[in-house]
Amino acid sequence: MRVFSASRRRSSLVNTRRIVVLRAMALASTSSARLPPLQPPHLSEAQQELFDDIVSTRAGVVGKEALFDEQGGLRGPWNAEVASPHLGKHLERLASAVRHQNSLEPRLYEVAILVVGVHWRAQFEWYAHERLARKAGIAEAAFPLIKAGAPAERLRGVLKPDEAAVYSLALELMRTKRVSAPTYAATKAALGGDDRRMADLCMTMGCYSAVSAILNMFDVPLPAGEALPFLIQPADAASKQQHRAGGRDT
C-alpha cells in the first residue's frame, strides 16, 4: 500500500508539472505585444537605417526564424532597439562587438551569456543562445546544469577548465552582485592572466543583462510552437493576466 501511495504521488507530481508547462505555453502564446511590431514602410529614417543594419548583420547569426516574428517584424531585443534607434543602435553595436571583437572565444562568452539569461529567466535569451553555445562547442551535458543554476563544482569535468572558471565567476556575480577575490583570481588565471579578457567578460555580461531586461520588460515571445525554457512562476502569470486585462484591477 505504501509503495502504491508513493507511486500515485509521483504520478500526481508529474501530471501537475505537465499542467504547469502547458499553462505556461498557453500564457506565452496569448500574451499581446507590449511594443507594436515596427517594420517598413512605417519607420522613420533613423529607424529604417537601424532595421536594415540589424537584418543584414543578425540574420546569418540567429537565423530568420529567431529574427522575424510571424508578421515580418523584428523579435528579440531588436524591435525595442528600433523603437528608440538613437539609443538602440549603440546597444546593437555593443552586442555586435561582443561577438566580433571579443578577446574571449565564443565558447567562453556564450557560457557567460547563458548564465545571465538564467539569472533573468529570459526566455528568448536562452532560446537564442543555447543553440549558439552548442555551435560554439559547449558540451551537451552542460546545458541542463547551466539552466538549473547548478553549483559551479557540478560543472567541473563537464565544461572545460576555462569554461568552468567563467561559469563560476558569472554565477557568483549574478547571485551575489559581487565577485570574491579567490573567484576573481582563479578565473583570471584560467584566462591566462589577461586583464583585457576579464574586462571583456564583464562587459559581455553587462551587455546581455541589458538585453535580458529588454526581453523581460517587453515580454518578448518565442517563435510559435517553441517551448518556454523556464517555467512561468505565479508572479509572472499574474502579471501577464493583469496586462491582458489592461490593469483593470489596479
Disulfide bonds with the S-S distance in Angstrom:
none
